[in-house]
Amino acid sequence: MKKSNYLFLMLMAVAFFSCSDTKVIENLPDDTETAAPVPGYFKKRVLIEDYTGSWCGNCTRVAYAIDQMYAQSDKVVSIAIHNGNDPYHFANYQPLKDLILPNSDLELPQSRLNRTIVWASPEPSNIAQAKALTGNNAGLGLALASTVANGTINLDVTMKFAQNYSGLKLVVYVLENHLIHSQTNYTSYYGNINPVPNYEHNHVLRHNITDLLGDVITENTAAGQTITKSFTLPIPANVSNPDNISFVAVLVNADNLALNARAAEENEIQELEQNP
């Protein structure tokens, strides 16, 4: 009797796993920081969103940590989202605030890794937390190509997938670099000077080309697929110098977690960072 029951259960198991609607689990590679590159996958960058202000004396702490990240890794994309009585105030910040602090005021500084992960304070002591989100084996990659001329931006964002995805959204921003304005400083960073005169503000968010939280990708995002989105728009009126424009593209999932990001200078033509 026991042998008959065992054979019956085995036959039931075979029938279950041979059904046409059985889901196949993908054999995904190790995507941790130090994992060796796997062919077909992509360089994995961490996105750092810095909610800041030139009036915010403690915001230099996060800025210094971002400087350290750029000095230690080539897998970083950062965005400075200025708020308050600031010449670079980003007026349309509310959806971002509601994403990170839905039930609280936006008290600065605030920083997020890959959109939704709190970067532990003090950030300069927690560089490892940000670096741990980088790697060599992202399941998707991005490449940007732009021309900025005669008051117009033409931008192509190419996405390619090494894994199957659904529910993805694309976020595309216009940033500006090399903006000079004094920075209030209550920390010991940047020479312990308050304010820091002629401080250079970089990666400053100026305009969102897509929805701030991303446009839903309706095309096929299965493994092996490539999608290119093209955008044409006038140079935003708040950009001081078109020569200092840069762009950021981010792919996020349905929970608004950034899966990969890429930054590009104006008039730069990029290739996908895919492992050979």
N, C-alpha and C positions, 0 to 999 in steps of 0.2 A: 504493500500500500504506500509506504513512504517513497519507494522508488517511482511509482506512478505519479504521485503528487509532484515530485521533483521534476519529472519530465514534462508534466503539464505546465508548471510554472516557467520552465525554460522556453517552451513553445510560445507561451503568452508573451514573454519578454522579447523574443525574436519578432513576433508579429507586431508588437508595439513599436519597436525601433525601426521597423521597415516600412511604417506607414508613410505616405507621401508628405504629410504635414509635419514630420519630425524636424526640429530645428537643429541645424548644424552649428556647433560651437567652433568659432575660428581659432586657429592655433596662433595666438598673438605673441609677438616677440617681447622681450624684456625692454621696457621703455624707461628704466631708471637712468639716473644721471651718468653712471659710469659703464653702462652696458655697451658692448661692441656693436657697431652699425650692422644692421641686417639689410641685405640687398632689397631695393624696392621701397624702403621706408624713408622717412624724411628727418632732417634736422629739426629738433624740438626746442622752441624758444619759450621763455617765460614772459608773460605780459605783466608789467607793473603799472598800475594806474595810481597816480599820486594826486590826491585831492589836496590842493595847496593854495597859497596866497602870498603875494609879496609883503603883505602886512603881518603875516603869521610868523612869530618869532621862533616857534618850535618846529616849523616845517623844514627848516634847514637840516634837521636830523634825518628826515626821510631823503631829502635831496642828496645828502652826503652818502647815505647807504646806496642810492641808485648810482652815484659816481663810482662807488666801490664795485658794484656789480659790473658796470661797463669795463672797469679796469681788470676784472678777474674772469670775465666770460664774454664770448662773442654770441651768446644765445639769449640776448636780452632785447626786449622792446618795451619802451616806457612812454607814458603819456602823462603830461602835467595838466590837470584840470583845475584851473584857477577859479576862485570863488570869492565874492565879497567886494570890498572897496579896493579894487585892483584894476590896473589898466588892461589886464588880460582876462578879466572876468568872462567866464563862459555862461552866457545867459540861459542856455537851454539845458542846464545841469539837472533839473528835477528828476527825470527818469533814472539817471545814474544814482542820485541820492536815494531814491526810493528802492533801488536795487540793493544797495549796501546797507542802508539804515532806514528801513520802511517805517519804523515807529519812533525815530529819534531825530533831533536836529543834526545838521551836518557840522559837527565841531571838528576843527582842523588841529593837527594834521590827521588825515586818514589815508591809508594805503591798502591796496588789494592786489593780490597775486592771482593771475588768471581770472580776473573779474570779481570773484566771490570769496577768495581765501584771505583772511586777515593776516597781514604781515606782522608778526609778533614784534612788539616794542620792547626795547629800543632796536629799531631796524638795523643799525650798523653792527649790532651784536648778533644778528640773525640772518646774515648773508647766506648761510648754509640752507636755510629754509627756502629761499628763492632759487638757489642753484639746484636744489633737489628736484625742482620742477622742470629742469632742462634735460636734454638727452639727445640721442641719435636716432630714435625709432618712433617718431610720431606716425600715426596712421594716415595723416593727410599733410599736404604741403601747399604753400602759396608762393606765387611770384608776381611782382608788380612791374608794370611798364608804363611810363608816363611821358607826356610832352606838356610843357607849360610855356605858352607863347601867345603874344597878342591878346593878353587878358583872358585866355581860355585854358582850362585844364582838360586834357584828354588822358584818361587813366584806364588801363586794363588790369584786372585782377584774375589771375589764372589759379585754379584749384585742382589738385589731383589727389586721388584716394587710393591707398594701399589696403584699406579695409572697407567693409560695408558700413555705411552710416545712414541714419535717418534723423529727421528733425533738426538739421543743421541751420544756422543763421550766419550771414556774412555781415560784419561790421567794417565800415571803411571811413576813415577820418582824414582830414587835412590838418596838419600841424605846422607850426612855425618855429624856427630856431634863431639863435643869436639875438634875442631881444634883451636890451640892456636897460635895467631898472634896479634901483636900490632894493635890498632885501633885508627886512627886519630879522635879527638873529639873537635869540636868547640862549644859544648853545655855545659850546666851546669850539665847534667846527668853523671852518673858514676864517681861521685866525682869531677867533673869539672877538670879532669886531661887530658892533651894532650901531647903525645898520651896516650891512656890507655894501659899499658903494660900487656902482657900475657892475652889478651882479649880472651874469649871463643866464637868462632863462631859456631853456631848450625844451623841445618836444611839447610845446604849448598847444593845447587843443584849440583850434580856431573854427572848425566847421565839421559837421557830420554829413557825409555824402549819403549814407544809408540811414535808416532808423538808428537811434543811439544804441538800442539793444539788439540791432541786427535785422536784416531782411531775410525772411524765410527762403531757403533754397528749394525750389520746386523741381529742379532737374534731378536726374538719376545720380545718386551719390554712392553707388556700389563700387567695390574694389576694381581698379583699372580705369575708372571714368575720369575724364578731364573736362572741366567747365571753365569758361572765361566769361566774366562780366565786364562790360564796357560802360564807362561813365564820361559824360561831357558836361562841364559846368563852368560858369565864369569864376575867375579868382575871387574868393570871398572878400567883401569890402573891408573886413577888419584885419586883413593881412597887410603888414607894414611893408614888407619887401618880398616880392614874388621869387626872388633868387634864393630865399631862405625857406621856401616851402618844402615840406616832406609829407609822406603819406604812411598810414598804418592800415593794414588789413588784418582782421581777426576772424577766425572761425570758432563759433561757440555752439554748444549743444542746447537742447531744449531747456536745460536748467541754467543757462547763461554762463556755464563754465567754459572758459577759453581752452580750446584743444591745441591751437597753434596760432602764431602771429608772425607777421613780417613787416618790417619798416623799409622805406625806400626814399631816397632823395629825389628831388624833381629832375626830370629828364634822365632818369636811370632806367635801364632795361635789364631785368633780372631773369635768371634761369631758376627753375625749380631745384630745390636743395635735396635731391633724391639720391639715396645711397646706390652706388653702382653694384 
